[in-house]
Amino acid sequence: MDVDSDRNRDQDADGREIDSGPPPRRIGRRSLRWAVNLWLVLHVSAIIIAPASVAPSSALAQTGWEIVHPYLQLLFLNHGYHFFAPEPAESTLLGYVAEREDGTVVTGRIPNREIGPRLLYHRHFMLSEHMAGTDPELRELWHQSFARHIGTKYGADRVSLSQITHYLPTRQMVLEGVRLDDPASYVEQPLGVYQWDED
Amino acid sequence: MGRGLSLAIGAVRDRLRTMSEGWDRFWFSPADPTLLGVLRVLAGLMLLYTHAVWGLALNDFFGPDAWLSVELVRTLQEYQFAYSFWWWIEPDWMWTAYGISILILAMFTVGLCTRVTSVLSLIVAISFAHRTPEALFGLDQINVMLTLYLTIGDAGRAVSIDRWRARRRGIEDVAPSARANLGQRLIQIHMCTIYFFAGVSKLQGLAWWNGEAMWLAFANLEYQSMDMTWLAGHPLLINVATHTTILWEIFFCALIWNRNWRPVMLAGGTAMHLGIGACLGMWTFGLIMLVGCASFLPNERVRQLVEVLATRRSRAVPVSFPIAASPQAASSALLGGPHQTLPIVVTVDYGPHRSANGSQRFQG
């Protein structure tokens, strides 16, 4: 069987493709077949190594990741596929207060249910979720980036940010009448005040 | 002794030959490209929608003062092999680059110059993803994965403008192709990998064992798009949903290859992903996963459906089946055997991975 067997077809008088039988064995085709087979083995191994190397993982899996990650990152296949794992957890939101020079104030929060369509809402939700899970050394860079964006968007030169953790109620709490948006389920932590002079 | 050794060597050689033939049959049997063409249209529509939505907030995510600044993303991607054409686009040219990207994705979706536009679509999808890595979730991962394999499978050979143009040139039948089979198989194997690791990674979570995990998903206001809090009074229903989900994910990679279990697994997957769409508001993710699952649909049925739809829309065209409408049928025909579905041809031992994975971080 040839890797590119559709090329081994001829056309009849009506222009229809007909099967011309097994292709002649040529060194080029055999090399191509071996190359494709080798790539298949490496590729399938790589896409398995990626999720297998997510912590906690073995030294073997991590070594495998060191080898395959350039290839996977290049193709944006470097994923763990750990959807809702180890288990669904509380959400993280970003709160902000943007103060303009004229004294007016804009307050907001992402994700905001007024953001539409739903996909765009999820894009904003991922921003705050990933911010919460980032490397502590990079958090300041995240905050500066978010503050700069909010300041530019609303024409503000002073932006206060806060991280809001929204805890989940238990079944028992809901049965007792606690709502999912109960104010007590939100815990706010100030992230800082960012101010800059455009001049 | 010598005879025994030669018998053993012969047995090993026969086994290796059988495995080699099985490998070839699995990956390279010529397949009807119709299913891959349908997947291209569906994945292309999702790509178009996904990137059209970026356009509603292009400045917020790709502008000079985006949520994720260039400095932040470049720092996050330090020592990574993440490329994006967005790093070379000046702000004044942002909308032009976006417009060209959308045009490429539209051409890929309708199957125009697909061999070129599929590669360009892959570059577009990866570039958008690498510019905004922290605003992404599973949808984007599957989008790129499908585009890659549709490119490899030369998915423009059917259900495309390229096909229509070929027909106008007098080429009536679309020949089965090994590339089409390769693309389809890669999607199938990747979907199995995704579901397996999605399942086993959950085994680290207490809530997936005590049956409360689905409640935690339903009780998350930020995800919720349908009020499911009525389930609080029905813990057994929550337990059933939790355990069914994890069992389905873990065993998908094995049972989907079994002809009796395949409809069950596909039906279960459809219910689960539509549930994700309806309850958690993640319609895009749910639908693109179903596109991936559709790679397991029988080629013959898909071809029949497409031909029926095509016949309704244009002149009546007799339904014809080439040498093979599916990899299985192709291999049977080529081997001179009856037209029947092959049993499982690949088994993968996932054992060593079961206890070696996990994540403490969110990965949507």
Boltz contact constraints between the chains, C-beta under 6 A:
constraints:
  - contact:
      token1: [A, 1]
      token2: [B, 24]
      max_distance: 6.0
  - contact:
      token1: [A, 1]
      token2: [B, 28]
      max_distance: 6.0
  - contact:
      token1: [A, 3]
      token2: [B, 28]
      max_distance: 6.0
  - contact:
      token1: [A, 3]
      token2: [B, 178]
      max_distance: 6.0
  - contact:
      token1: [A, 5]
      token2: [B, 30]
      max_distance: 6.0
  - contact:
      token1: [A, 5]
      token2: [B, 178]
      max_distance: 6.0
  - contact:
      token1: [A, 6]
      token2: [B, 175]
      max_distance: 6.0
  - contact:
      token1: [A, 6]
      token2: [B, 177]
      max_distance: 6.0
  - contact:
      token1: [A, 9]
      token2: [B, 175]
      max_distance: 6.0
  - contact:
      token1: [A, 15]
      token2: [B, 170]
      max_distance: 6.0
  - contact:
      token1: [A, 15]
      token2: [B, 171]
      max_distance: 6.0
  - contact:
      token1: [A, 16]
      token2: [B, 172]
      max_distance: 6.0
  - contact:
      token1: [A, 16]
      token2: [B, 173]
      max_distance: 6.0
  - contact:
      token1: [A, 17]
      token2: [B, 175]
      max_distance: 6.0
  - contact:
      token1: [A, 47]
      token2: [B, 190]
      max_distance: 6.0
  - contact:
      token1: [A, 47]
      token2: [B, 193]
      max_distance: 6.0
  - contact:
      token1: [A, 48]
      token2: [B, 193]
      max_distance: 6.0
  - contact:
      token1: [A, 51]
      token2: [B, 197]
      max_distance: 6.0
  - contact:
      token1: [A, 52]
      token2: [B, 353]
      max_distance: 6.0
  - contact:
      token1: [A, 52]
      token2: [B, 357]
      max_distance: 6.0
  - contact:
      token1: [A, 54]
      token2: [B, 359]
      max_distance: 6.0
  - contact:
      token1: [A, 56]
      token2: [B, 358]
      max_distance: 6.0
  - contact:
      token1: [A, 57]
      token2: [B, 356]
      max_distance: 6.0
  - contact:
      token1: [A, 58]
      token2: [B, 356]
      max_distance: 6.0
  - contact:
      token1: [A, 61]
      token2: [B, 356]
      max_distance: 6.0
  - contact:
      token1: [A, 70]
      token2: [B, 81]
      max_distance: 6.0
  - contact:
      token1: [A, 73]
      token2: [B, 80]
      max_distance: 6.0
  - contact:
      token1: [A, 73]
      token2: [B, 81]
      max_distance: 6.0
  - contact:
      token1: [A, 73]
      token2: [B, 82]
      max_distance: 6.0
  - contact:
      token1: [A, 74]
      token2: [B, 81]
      max_distance: 6.0
  - contact:
      token1: [A, 76]
      token2: [B, 126]
      max_distance: 6.0
  - contact:
      token1: [A, 76]
      token2: [B, 129]
      max_distance: 6.0
  - contact:
      token1: [A, 76]
      token2: [B, 144]
      max_distance: 6.0
  - contact:
      token1: [A, 79]
      token2: [B, 141]
      max_distance: 6.0
  - contact:
      token1: [A, 80]
      token2: [B, 359]
      max_distance: 6.0
  - contact:
      token1: [A, 80]
      token2: [B, 363]
      max_distance: 6.0
  - contact:
      token1: [A, 81]
      token2: [B, 194]
      max_distance: 6.0
  - contact:
      token1: [A, 81]
      token2: [B, 197]
      max_distance: 6.0
  - contact:
      token1: [A, 81]
      token2: [B, 198]
      max_distance: 6.0
  - contact:
      token1: [A, 82]
      token2: [B, 201]
      max_distance: 6.0
  - contact:
      token1: [A, 82]
      token2: [B, 359]
      max_distance: 6.0
  - contact:
      token1: [A, 82]
      token2: [B, 363]
      max_distance: 6.0
  - contact:
      token1: [A, 83]
      token2: [B, 198]
      max_distance: 6.0
  - contact:
      token1: [A, 85]
      token2: [B, 201]
      max_distance: 6.0
  - contact:
      token1: [A, 85]
      token2: [B, 202]
      max_distance: 6.0
  - contact:
      token1: [A, 85]
      token2: [B, 359]
      max_distance: 6.0
  - contact:
      token1: [A, 86]
      token2: [B, 204]
      max_distance: 6.0
  - contact:
      token1: [A, 86]
      token2: [B, 205]
      max_distance: 6.0
  - contact:
      token1: [A, 87]
      token2: [B, 205]
      max_distance: 6.0
  - contact:
      token1: [A, 87]
      token2: [B, 207]
      max_distance: 6.0
  - contact:
      token1: [A, 87]
      token2: [B, 208]
      max_distance: 6.0
  - contact:
      token1: [A, 87]
      token2: [B, 213]
      max_distance: 6.0
  - contact:
      token1: [A, 88]
      token2: [B, 216]
      max_distance: 6.0
  - contact:
      token1: [A, 88]
      token2: [B, 217]
      max_distance: 6.0
  - contact:
      token1: [A, 91]
      token2: [B, 220]
      max_distance: 6.0
  - contact:
      token1: [A, 91]
      token2: [B, 222]
      max_distance: 6.0
  - contact:
      token1: [A, 118]
      token2: [B, 281]
      max_distance: 6.0
  - contact:
      token1: [A, 119]
      token2: [B, 53]
      max_distance: 6.0
  - contact:
      token1: [A, 119]
      token2: [B, 284]
      max_distance: 6.0
  - contact:
      token1: [A, 120]
      token2: [B, 53]
      max_distance: 6.0
  - contact:
      token1: [A, 120]
      token2: [B, 56]
      max_distance: 6.0
  - contact:
      token1: [A, 120]
      token2: [B, 57]
      max_distance: 6.0
  - contact:
      token1: [A, 123]
      token2: [B, 135]
      max_distance: 6.0
  - contact:
      token1: [A, 125]
      token2: [B, 222]
      max_distance: 6.0
  - contact:
      token1: [A, 126]
      token2: [B, 135]
      max_distance: 6.0
  - contact:
      token1: [A, 126]
      token2: [B, 137]
      max_distance: 6.0
  - contact:
      token1: [A, 127]
      token2: [B, 67]
      max_distance: 6.0
  - contact:
      token1: [A, 127]
      token2: [B, 135]
      max_distance: 6.0
  - contact:
      token1: [A, 129]
      token2: [B, 362]
      max_distance: 6.0
  - contact:
      token1: [A, 130]
      token2: [B, 134]
      max_distance: 6.0
  - contact:
      token1: [A, 133]
      token2: [B, 361]
      max_distance: 6.0
  - contact:
      token1: [A, 133]
      token2: [B, 362]
      max_distance: 6.0
  - contact:
      token1: [A, 141]
      token2: [B, 72]
      max_distance: 6.0
  - contact:
      token1: [A, 145]
      token2: [B, 69]
      max_distance: 6.0
  - contact:
      token1: [A, 145]
      token2: [B, 72]
      max_distance: 6.0
  - contact:
      token1: [A, 148]
      token2: [B, 65]
      max_distance: 6.0
  - contact:
      token1: [A, 149]
      token2: [B, 65]
      max_distance: 6.0
  - contact:
      token1: [A, 149]
      token2: [B, 67]
      max_distance: 6.0
  - contact:
      token1: [A, 152]
      token2: [B, 65]
      max_distance: 6.0
  - contact:
      token1: [A, 168]
      token2: [B, 216]
      max_distance: 6.0
  - contact:
      token1: [A, 168]
      token2: [B, 219]
      max_distance: 6.0
  - contact:
      token1: [A, 169]
      token2: [B, 219]
      max_distance: 6.0
  - contact:
      token1: [A, 171]
      token2: [B, 215]
      max_distance: 6.0
  - contact:
      token1: [A, 171]
      token2: [B, 232]
      max_distance: 6.0
  - contact:
      token1: [A, 174]
      token2: [B, 229]
      max_distance: 6.0
  - contact:
      token1: [A, 174]
      token2: [B, 232]
      max_distance: 6.0
  - contact:
      token1: [A, 175]
      token2: [B, 232]
      max_distance: 6.0
  - contact:
      token1: [A, 180]
      token2: [B, 221]
      max_distance: 6.0
  - contact:
      token1: [A, 181]
      token2: [B, 221]
      max_distance: 6.0
